[in-house]
Amino acid sequence: MLTSQLAHQIVEQTMLRLQRNINIMDTNGMILASGEKDRVEQIHEGAAFVAKTGEPLAITNKNKHRWPGSRPGLNLPIRFQNQVVGIIGITGNPNELKEFANLVQLTTEMMVHQSIITSKSEWKKKMKERIFEELISSQPVTPSLLERLSLLGFQTIGPFFMAVADITSSSQEDLADALEQHCGSNSVLSGYSLINQFFILASGITEDEWTKKVTSFQEMLLHRHIVVRMGIGRSADTLEQLPYTYRTARHALQFSDAQKHIIHFHEVELLSLLKTIDSVEAEYFYQRLLGGLSPKLLETLKAYLKFDQQLAACSEHLQIHRHTLTYRLNQIADITGYHPGRFQDAIALQTALWIRS
């Protein structure tokens, strides 16, 4: 918790102000840093006593024989969250040191506190990024991964929502800080998946709440004069679907108008499909659009598009009444969210049929 590097920083900064020798010891009494370089890595028995008792210790010429490796001065515990994490020693006459010793102790504890908090924050950020890399790697979700997600307070039951943002290097630090403050939720993973690409993965919220969160996040960034483009991927029901969700978020950025700030994948799905088509991408598209249709409705859709959306020709081919055909087309629209009678919707449905043809 108290590193040698931090100990050296404390010694240097404190000695500049006090003009007295300073020692920093760990809880075993070993000197980590000192103005007297030859004492580094020696054992300070007085410091070991302070670590054990948690009480300050004044060492004088009269009692220094009781503390091998010690010299006259004051030795004070350095606490973090009520736990002794180290000892600071100020060399000199204890009576002369008392008037400013408490201030030195407080300042040292503040430096240690800031360093530990920063280290924990950096560790947490790196942990989130490593976990995210595992989640989008298409590798099986392991018990170890689930445990680490749980430690971060991330809910592992879907739905899951994801966005990625393209940013410039100059706004990276501002963006990270802004996101941490704005999200204010444990069930959010955020960090950098690429050098200039920031990710946000959320769970434990509804789709409406996610939409509002993304919009408010974008507004907050613009208020801070941080301009980013954000791609919103398809939601995922399970952790195993996150690799696909990540691809859709990236494709939303890749295949959209550069002037748009928030781009949902469904806005560029057809273009993405045509430019990046592979078996996995195509299968997701097909299943999402047509996976819920019965064989009868699939046959109806194929015929309707084959006969150029002509009700009369299609109903005659299928040997059904026009009202029956209209009813089936409405069923298709209800199930898929795409109506075969609308031009843009028909393109999407036809593309899905082509994938399986």
C-alpha beads as a LAMMPS data file, in Angstrom:
LAMMPS data file: protein, C-alpha beads

357 atoms
356 bonds

1 atom types
1 bond types

-500.0 500.0 xlo xhi
-500.0 500.0 ylo yhi
-500.0 500.0 zlo zhi

Masses

1 110.0

Atoms # bond

1 1 1 0.000 0.000 0.000
2 1 1 2.906 2.345 0.831
3 1 1 5.370 1.959 -2.028
4 1 1 9.029 2.888 -2.143
5 1 1 8.295 5.372 -4.927
6 1 1 5.630 7.139 -2.862
7 1 1 7.915 7.114 0.195
8 1 1 10.675 8.871 -1.776
9 1 1 8.202 11.511 -2.988
10 1 1 7.038 12.194 0.579
11 1 1 10.621 12.481 1.848
12 1 1 11.673 14.865 -0.929
13 1 1 8.649 17.163 -0.646
14 1 1 8.638 17.246 3.172
15 1 1 12.385 17.898 3.493
16 1 1 12.113 20.819 1.067
17 1 1 9.738 22.526 3.496
18 1 1 11.191 21.458 6.875
19 1 1 14.906 21.394 6.176
20 1 1 15.106 18.363 8.456
21 1 1 15.797 14.713 7.778
22 1 1 12.697 12.626 7.122
23 1 1 12.360 8.828 7.159
24 1 1 9.448 6.816 5.814
25 1 1 9.126 3.249 7.137
26 1 1 6.781 0.389 6.339
27 1 1 4.805 -1.464 9.016
28 1 1 7.712 -3.873 9.554
29 1 1 9.980 -0.977 10.447
30 1 1 12.056 -1.105 7.256
31 1 1 13.165 2.313 6.037
32 1 1 11.735 2.807 2.530
33 1 1 13.103 6.304 1.969
34 1 1 15.280 8.733 3.902
35 1 1 17.204 11.936 3.530
36 1 1 20.119 9.865 4.823
37 1 1 20.493 7.484 1.895
38 1 1 22.669 4.998 3.770
39 1 1 19.757 4.177 6.088
40 1 1 17.422 2.957 3.338
41 1 1 16.410 -0.717 3.776
42 1 1 17.657 -0.756 7.383
43 1 1 15.294 -1.781 10.182
44 1 1 14.044 0.987 12.464
45 1 1 12.894 -0.691 15.700
46 1 1 11.158 2.475 16.864
47 1 1 9.029 2.506 13.711
48 1 1 8.153 -1.168 14.198
49 1 1 6.944 -0.295 17.713
50 1 1 4.778 2.557 16.374
51 1 1 3.290 0.236 13.745
52 1 1 2.399 -2.267 16.452
53 1 1 0.927 0.177 18.980
54 1 1 -0.439 2.850 16.659
55 1 1 0.951 5.509 19.018
56 1 1 3.595 8.229 18.394
57 1 1 7.060 7.570 19.774
58 1 1 9.579 10.175 20.900
59 1 1 13.176 8.933 20.826
60 1 1 15.810 10.868 22.760
61 1 1 19.504 10.403 23.428
62 1 1 18.528 8.859 26.764
63 1 1 16.250 6.124 25.431
64 1 1 17.545 5.511 21.903
65 1 1 19.405 2.416 23.118
66 1 1 15.999 0.734 23.441
67 1 1 15.360 1.155 19.715
68 1 1 18.221 -0.271 17.605
69 1 1 18.625 1.470 14.263
70 1 1 16.908 4.603 15.585
71 1 1 18.054 8.182 16.124
72 1 1 16.548 10.968 18.221
73 1 1 13.320 12.313 16.780
74 1 1 9.562 11.822 16.546
75 1 1 7.980 8.793 14.872
76 1 1 4.312 9.061 13.934
77 1 1 1.865 6.555 12.425
78 1 1 0.582 7.139 8.895
79 1 1 -3.050 6.036 8.736
80 1 1 -5.361 5.232 5.847
81 1 1 -8.974 4.388 6.713
82 1 1 -8.028 3.913 10.385
83 1 1 -5.296 1.427 9.494
84 1 1 -1.586 2.082 10.047
85 1 1 0.067 1.784 6.629
86 1 1 3.456 3.275 7.465
87 1 1 5.458 5.488 9.797
88 1 1 7.020 8.899 9.283
89 1 1 10.076 9.793 11.323
90 1 1 11.399 13.328 11.802
91 1 1 15.003 13.430 12.991
92 1 1 15.855 15.943 15.747
93 1 1 15.037 17.005 19.269
94 1 1 11.487 15.768 20.000
95 1 1 10.697 18.872 22.047
96 1 1 11.523 21.107 19.076
97 1 1 9.549 18.949 16.648
98 1 1 6.253 18.754 18.543
99 1 1 4.922 22.114 17.335
100 1 1 4.774 21.047 13.672
101 1 1 4.851 17.223 13.914
102 1 1 1.065 16.846 13.733
103 1 1 0.929 19.017 10.626
104 1 1 3.628 16.884 8.980
105 1 1 1.701 13.752 9.931
106 1 1 -1.552 15.124 8.496
107 1 1 0.116 16.273 5.273
108 1 1 1.753 12.875 4.835
109 1 1 -1.547 11.065 5.382
110 1 1 -3.187 13.282 2.775
111 1 1 -0.448 12.449 0.249
112 1 1 -0.789 8.722 0.978
113 1 1 -4.573 8.920 0.772
114 1 1 -4.460 10.683 -2.601
115 1 1 -1.931 8.209 -3.968
116 1 1 -3.914 5.163 -2.828
117 1 1 -7.213 6.531 -4.129
118 1 1 -5.594 7.340 -7.480
119 1 1 -4.015 3.892 -7.668
120 1 1 -7.323 2.221 -6.864
121 1 1 -9.086 4.337 -9.462
122 1 1 -6.499 3.466 -12.119
123 1 1 -6.685 -0.201 -11.160
124 1 1 -10.468 -0.162 -11.440
125 1 1 -10.323 1.485 -14.877
126 1 1 -7.832 -1.083 -16.154
127 1 1 -9.885 -3.917 -14.693
128 1 1 -13.009 -2.646 -16.486
129 1 1 -11.134 -2.442 -19.783
130 1 1 -9.711 -5.963 -19.402
131 1 1 -13.149 -7.354 -18.556
132 1 1 -14.660 -5.568 -21.551
133 1 1 -12.017 -7.078 -23.830
134 1 1 -12.974 -10.524 -22.556
135 1 1 -16.688 -9.861 -23.032
136 1 1 -16.282 -8.895 -26.702
137 1 1 -13.725 -11.605 -27.511
138 1 1 -16.305 -14.291 -28.415
139 1 1 -14.715 -16.536 -25.782
140 1 1 -16.957 -18.433 -23.312
141 1 1 -18.129 -16.475 -20.279
142 1 1 -16.246 -18.057 -17.368
143 1 1 -17.133 -18.162 -13.642
144 1 1 -14.030 -16.028 -13.026
145 1 1 -15.337 -13.337 -15.378
146 1 1 -18.755 -13.379 -13.712
147 1 1 -17.102 -13.016 -10.304
148 1 1 -15.075 -9.997 -11.430
149 1 1 -18.200 -8.382 -12.875
150 1 1 -19.947 -8.965 -9.564
151 1 1 -17.069 -7.308 -7.674
152 1 1 -17.602 -4.219 -9.819
153 1 1 -21.329 -4.236 -9.043
154 1 1 -22.224 -4.960 -12.676
155 1 1 -25.513 -6.818 -13.179
156 1 1 -25.013 -9.916 -15.334
157 1 1 -28.660 -10.388 -16.300
158 1 1 -29.762 -8.718 -19.541
159 1 1 -30.704 -6.670 -21.332
160 1 1 -27.334 -5.060 -21.999
161 1 1 -26.798 -1.787 -23.862
162 1 1 -23.644 -0.513 -25.501
163 1 1 -22.305 2.623 -27.120
164 1 1 -18.891 3.511 -28.492
165 1 1 -17.625 7.041 -28.994
166 1 1 -14.962 8.351 -31.360
167 1 1 -12.912 11.003 -29.598
168 1 1 -9.783 13.038 -30.141
169 1 1 -6.762 12.442 -27.937
170 1 1 -7.075 15.931 -26.476
171 1 1 -10.471 15.162 -24.950
172 1 1 -9.768 11.657 -23.609
173 1 1 -9.176 12.585 -19.978
174 1 1 -12.114 14.993 -19.917
175 1 1 -14.393 12.350 -21.415
176 1 1 -13.396 9.672 -18.917
177 1 1 -13.956 11.980 -15.947
178 1 1 -17.241 13.258 -17.347
179 1 1 -18.567 9.754 -17.886
180 1 1 -17.684 8.540 -14.397
181 1 1 -19.459 11.530 -12.859
182 1 1 -22.480 11.416 -15.154
183 1 1 -23.288 7.702 -15.084
184 1 1 -23.203 7.471 -11.325
185 1 1 -24.051 3.756 -11.481
186 1 1 -22.092 0.677 -10.543
187 1 1 -23.754 -1.294 -13.315
188 1 1 -21.827 0.530 -16.024
189 1 1 -18.511 -0.469 -17.562
190 1 1 -16.601 2.235 -19.377
191 1 1 -13.119 2.735 -20.743
192 1 1 -11.065 2.584 -23.920
193 1 1 -11.428 -0.343 -26.308
194 1 1 -9.176 1.361 -28.874
195 1 1 -6.794 4.319 -28.616
196 1 1 -9.429 6.870 -29.621
197 1 1 -12.589 4.877 -28.986
198 1 1 -14.463 4.956 -25.702
199 1 1 -17.014 2.298 -24.740
200 1 1 -20.027 2.359 -22.441
201 1 1 -21.686 -0.915 -21.435
202 1 1 -24.768 -0.725 -19.218
203 1 1 -27.136 -3.182 -17.581
204 1 1 -29.889 -3.061 -14.995
205 1 1 -31.878 -0.430 -16.917
206 1 1 -34.697 -0.405 -19.465
207 1 1 -34.309 0.553 -23.109
208 1 1 -36.082 3.867 -22.486
209 1 1 -33.728 4.641 -19.598
210 1 1 -30.740 3.785 -21.800
211 1 1 -31.973 6.100 -24.564
212 1 1 -32.397 8.944 -22.077
213 1 1 -28.959 8.254 -20.574
214 1 1 -27.250 8.417 -23.980
215 1 1 -29.054 11.626 -24.908
216 1 1 -28.249 13.307 -21.596
217 1 1 -24.640 12.167 -21.836
218 1 1 -24.300 13.717 -25.289
219 1 1 -25.879 16.961 -24.072
220 1 1 -23.549 17.062 -21.089
221 1 1 -20.498 16.603 -23.323
222 1 1 -21.612 19.364 -25.676
223 1 1 -22.119 21.618 -22.647
224 1 1 -18.474 20.942 -21.759
225 1 1 -17.467 21.615 -25.382
226 1 1 -16.387 17.992 -25.909
227 1 1 -17.554 16.959 -29.370
228 1 1 -17.856 13.223 -29.940
229 1 1 -19.691 10.895 -32.294
230 1 1 -21.453 8.041 -30.554
231 1 1 -22.551 4.752 -32.113
232 1 1 -25.382 2.890 -30.377
233 1 1 -25.343 -0.876 -30.857
234 1 1 -28.109 -3.446 -30.747
235 1 1 -29.107 -4.474 -27.248
236 1 1 -28.086 -7.932 -26.042
237 1 1 -30.121 -10.363 -23.974
238 1 1 -27.091 -12.328 -22.777
239 1 1 -23.401 -11.678 -22.165
240 1 1 -22.590 -14.085 -24.995
241 1 1 -24.231 -11.700 -27.484
242 1 1 -22.000 -8.753 -26.554
243 1 1 -19.421 -9.352 -29.341
244 1 1 -22.229 -8.781 -31.855
245 1 1 -23.494 -5.757 -29.929
246 1 1 -19.992 -4.264 -29.970
247 1 1 -19.681 -4.773 -33.738
248 1 1 -23.012 -3.071 -34.342
249 1 1 -21.984 -0.081 -32.225
250 1 1 -18.737 0.269 -34.175
251 1 1 -20.522 -0.142 -37.504
252 1 1 -22.963 2.592 -36.484
253 1 1 -19.968 4.935 -36.407
254 1 1 -18.207 3.456 -39.415
255 1 1 -21.077 3.610 -41.892
256 1 1 -22.881 6.788 -40.831
257 1 1 -22.835 10.428 -41.831
258 1 1 -19.808 12.076 -40.234
259 1 1 -21.964 15.082 -39.292
260 1 1 -24.267 13.059 -37.028
261 1 1 -23.460 12.875 -33.328
262 1 1 -25.663 9.971 -32.186
263 1 1 -26.119 7.075 -34.586
264 1 1 -28.191 3.982 -33.880
265 1 1 -27.183 0.811 -35.666
266 1 1 -30.615 0.317 -37.220
267 1 1 -30.003 3.516 -39.216
268 1 1 -27.065 1.930 -41.058
269 1 1 -27.907 -1.762 -40.751
270 1 1 -28.491 -2.434 -44.441
271 1 1 -25.344 -0.588 -45.484
272 1 1 -23.374 -2.384 -42.800
273 1 1 -24.726 -5.716 -43.939
274 1 1 -23.793 -5.125 -47.558
275 1 1 -20.294 -3.881 -46.704
276 1 1 -19.357 -6.390 -44.036
277 1 1 -21.505 -9.380 -44.795
278 1 1 -20.353 -12.655 -43.329
279 1 1 -22.165 -15.699 -42.065
280 1 1 -22.460 -14.482 -38.469
281 1 1 -23.651 -10.974 -39.334
282 1 1 -26.070 -12.275 -41.929
283 1 1 -27.507 -14.899 -39.592
284 1 1 -28.182 -12.297 -36.885
285 1 1 -29.956 -10.120 -39.438
286 1 1 -32.039 -12.984 -40.786
287 1 1 -33.018 -14.299 -37.359
288 1 1 -33.952 -10.856 -36.068
289 1 1 -36.188 -10.077 -39.047
290 1 1 -37.586 -13.423 -40.132
291 1 1 -36.738 -15.886 -37.376
292 1 1 -40.203 -15.503 -35.842
293 1 1 -42.169 -16.158 -39.044
294 1 1 -43.955 -19.428 -39.656
295 1 1 -43.326 -21.342 -42.932
296 1 1 -46.717 -20.114 -44.190
297 1 1 -45.863 -16.464 -43.543
298 1 1 -42.402 -16.903 -45.097
299 1 1 -44.003 -18.345 -48.225
300 1 1 -46.459 -15.439 -48.301
301 1 1 -43.656 -12.875 -47.963
302 1 1 -41.605 -14.476 -50.744
303 1 1 -44.574 -14.499 -53.078
304 1 1 -45.603 -10.934 -52.265
305 1 1 -42.131 -9.588 -53.021
306 1 1 -41.751 -11.836 -56.053
307 1 1 -44.912 -10.333 -57.546
308 1 1 -43.719 -6.773 -56.901
309 1 1 -46.094 -6.170 -53.970
310 1 1 -49.130 -6.664 -56.193
311 1 1 -51.977 -7.971 -54.040
312 1 1 -54.026 -9.398 -56.898
313 1 1 -51.177 -11.296 -58.561
314 1 1 -49.867 -12.602 -55.252
315 1 1 -53.247 -13.757 -53.905
316 1 1 -53.954 -15.503 -57.205
317 1 1 -50.572 -17.281 -57.057
318 1 1 -51.155 -18.375 -53.450
319 1 1 -54.796 -19.164 -54.207
320 1 1 -56.065 -17.162 -51.263
321 1 1 -58.458 -14.226 -50.907
322 1 1 -57.010 -10.713 -50.970
323 1 1 -58.306 -10.090 -47.450
324 1 1 -56.452 -13.212 -46.300
325 1 1 -53.276 -11.939 -47.958
326 1 1 -53.681 -8.525 -46.315
327 1 1 -54.182 -10.214 -42.950
328 1 1 -50.990 -12.252 -43.399
329 1 1 -49.002 -9.178 -44.424
330 1 1 -50.168 -7.394 -41.277
331 1 1 -49.105 -10.432 -39.250
332 1 1 -45.641 -10.216 -40.823
333 1 1 -45.463 -6.526 -39.909
334 1 1 -46.503 -7.231 -36.312
335 1 1 -43.891 -9.975 -35.877
336 1 1 -40.949 -8.349 -37.673
337 1 1 -41.637 -4.658 -37.177
338 1 1 -41.279 -4.241 -40.961
339 1 1 -44.328 -3.922 -43.247
340 1 1 -43.882 -5.571 -46.672
341 1 1 -46.031 -2.854 -48.240
342 1 1 -43.568 -0.084 -47.382
343 1 1 -40.659 0.407 -49.754
344 1 1 -37.838 0.718 -47.199
345 1 1 -39.223 -2.124 -45.083
346 1 1 -39.591 -4.324 -48.150
347 1 1 -35.897 -3.806 -48.972
348 1 1 -34.894 -5.036 -45.528
349 1 1 -37.211 -8.047 -45.746
350 1 1 -36.024 -8.906 -49.250
351 1 1 -32.382 -8.660 -48.158
352 1 1 -33.088 -11.090 -45.316
353 1 1 -34.705 -13.497 -47.771
354 1 1 -31.729 -13.221 -50.116
355 1 1 -29.402 -14.213 -47.268
356 1 1 -31.165 -17.553 -46.973
357 1 1 -31.742 -18.104 -50.695

Bonds

1 1 1 2
2 1 2 3
3 1 3 4
4 1 4 5
5 1 5 6
6 1 6 7
7 1 7 8
8 1 8 9
9 1 9 10
10 1 10 11
11 1 11 12
12 1 12 13
13 1 13 14
14 1 14 15
15 1 15 16
16 1 16 17
17 1 17 18
18 1 18 19
19 1 19 20
20 1 20 21
21 1 21 22
22 1 22 23
23 1 23 24
24 1 24 25
25 1 25 26
26 1 26 27
27 1 27 28
28 1 28 29
29 1 29 30
30 1 30 31
31 1 31 32
32 1 32 33
33 1 33 34
34 1 34 35
35 1 35 36
36 1 36 37
37 1 37 38
38 1 38 39
39 1 39 40
40 1 40 41
41 1 41 42
42 1 42 43
43 1 43 44
44 1 44 45
45 1 45 46
46 1 46 47
47 1 47 48
48 1 48 49
49 1 49 50
50 1 50 51
51 1 51 52
52 1 52 53
53 1 53 54
54 1 54 55
55 1 55 56
56 1 56 57
57 1 57 58
58 1 58 59
59 1 59 60
60 1 60 61
61 1 61 62
62 1 62 63
63 1 63 64
64 1 64 65
65 1 65 66
66 1 66 67
67 1 67 68
68 1 68 69
69 1 69 70
70 1 70 71
71 1 71 72
72 1 72 73
73 1 73 74
74 1 74 75
75 1 75 76
76 1 76 77
77 1 77 78
78 1 78 79
79 1 79 80
80 1 80 81
81 1 81 82
82 1 82 83
83 1 83 84
84 1 84 85
85 1 85 86
86 1 86 87
87 1 87 88
88 1 88 89
89 1 89 90
90 1 90 91
91 1 91 92
92 1 92 93
93 1 93 94
94 1 94 95
95 1 95 96
96 1 96 97
97 1 97 98
98 1 98 99
99 1 99 100
100 1 100 101
101 1 101 102
102 1 102 103
103 1 103 104
104 1 104 105
105 1 105 106
106 1 106 107
107 1 107 108
108 1 108 109
109 1 109 110
110 1 110 111
111 1 111 112
112 1 112 113
113 1 113 114
114 1 114 115
115 1 115 116
116 1 116 117
117 1 117 118
118 1 118 119
119 1 119 120
120 1 120 121
121 1 121 122
122 1 122 123
123 1 123 124
124 1 124 125
125 1 125 126
126 1 126 127
127 1 127 128
128 1 128 129
129 1 129 130
130 1 130 131
131 1 131 132
132 1 132 133
133 1 133 134
134 1 134 135
135 1 135 136
136 1 136 137
137 1 137 138
138 1 138 139
139 1 139 140
140 1 140 141
141 1 141 142
142 1 142 143
143 1 143 144
144 1 144 145
145 1 145 146
146 1 146 147
147 1 147 148
148 1 148 149
149 1 149 150
150 1 150 151
151 1 151 152
152 1 152 153
153 1 153 154
154 1 154 155
155 1 155 156
156 1 156 157
157 1 157 158
158 1 158 159
159 1 159 160
160 1 160 161
161 1 161 162
162 1 162 163
163 1 163 164
164 1 164 165
165 1 165 166
166 1 166 167
167 1 167 168
168 1 168 169
169 1 169 170
170 1 170 171
171 1 171 172
172 1 172 173
173 1 173 174
174 1 174 175
175 1 175 176
176 1 176 177
177 1 177 178
178 1 178 179
179 1 179 180
180 1 180 181
181 1 181 182
182 1 182 183
183 1 183 184
184 1 184 185
185 1 185 186
186 1 186 187
187 1 187 188
188 1 188 189
189 1 189 190
190 1 190 191
191 1 191 192
192 1 192 193
193 1 193 194
194 1 194 195
195 1 195 196
196 1 196 197
197 1 197 198
198 1 198 199
199 1 199 200
200 1 200 201
201 1 201 202
202 1 202 203
203 1 203 204
204 1 204 205
205 1 205 206
206 1 206 207
207 1 207 208
208 1 208 209
209 1 209 210
210 1 210 211
211 1 211 212
212 1 212 213
213 1 213 214
214 1 214 215
215 1 215 216
216 1 216 217
217 1 217 218
218 1 218 219
219 1 219 220
220 1 220 221
221 1 221 222
222 1 222 223
223 1 223 224
224 1 224 225
225 1 225 226
226 1 226 227
227 1 227 228
228 1 228 229
229 1 229 230
230 1 230 231
231 1 231 232
232 1 232 233
233 1 233 234
234 1 234 235
235 1 235 236
236 1 236 237
237 1 237 238
238 1 238 239
239 1 239 240
240 1 240 241
241 1 241 242
242 1 242 243
243 1 243 244
244 1 244 245
245 1 245 246
246 1 246 247
247 1 247 248
248 1 248 249
249 1 249 250
250 1 250 251
251 1 251 252
252 1 252 253
253 1 253 254
254 1 254 255
255 1 255 256
256 1 256 257
257 1 257 258
258 1 258 259
259 1 259 260
260 1 260 261
261 1 261 262
262 1 262 263
263 1 263 264
264 1 264 265
265 1 265 266
266 1 266 267
267 1 267 268
268 1 268 269
269 1 269 270
270 1 270 271
271 1 271 272
272 1 272 273
273 1 273 274
274 1 274 275
275 1 275 276
276 1 276 277
277 1 277 278
278 1 278 279
279 1 279 280
280 1 280 281
281 1 281 282
282 1 282 283
283 1 283 284
284 1 284 285
285 1 285 286
286 1 286 287
287 1 287 288
288 1 288 289
289 1 289 290
290 1 290 291
291 1 291 292
292 1 292 293
293 1 293 294
294 1 294 295
295 1 295 296
296 1 296 297
297 1 297 298
298 1 298 299
299 1 299 300
300 1 300 301
301 1 301 302
302 1 302 303
303 1 303 304
304 1 304 305
305 1 305 306
306 1 306 307
307 1 307 308
308 1 308 309
309 1 309 310
310 1 310 311
311 1 311 312
312 1 312 313
313 1 313 314
314 1 314 315
315 1 315 316
316 1 316 317
317 1 317 318
318 1 318 319
319 1 319 320
320 1 320 321
321 1 321 322
322 1 322 323
323 1 323 324
324 1 324 325
325 1 325 326
326 1 326 327
327 1 327 328
328 1 328 329
329 1 329 330
330 1 330 331
331 1 331 332
332 1 332 333
333 1 333 334
334 1 334 335
335 1 335 336
336 1 336 337
337 1 337 338
338 1 338 339
339 1 339 340
340 1 340 341
341 1 341 342
342 1 342 343
343 1 343 344
344 1 344 345
345 1 345 346
346 1 346 347
347 1 347 348
348 1 348 349
349 1 349 350
350 1 350 351
351 1 351 352
352 1 352 353
353 1 353 354
354 1 354 355
355 1 355 356
356 1 356 357
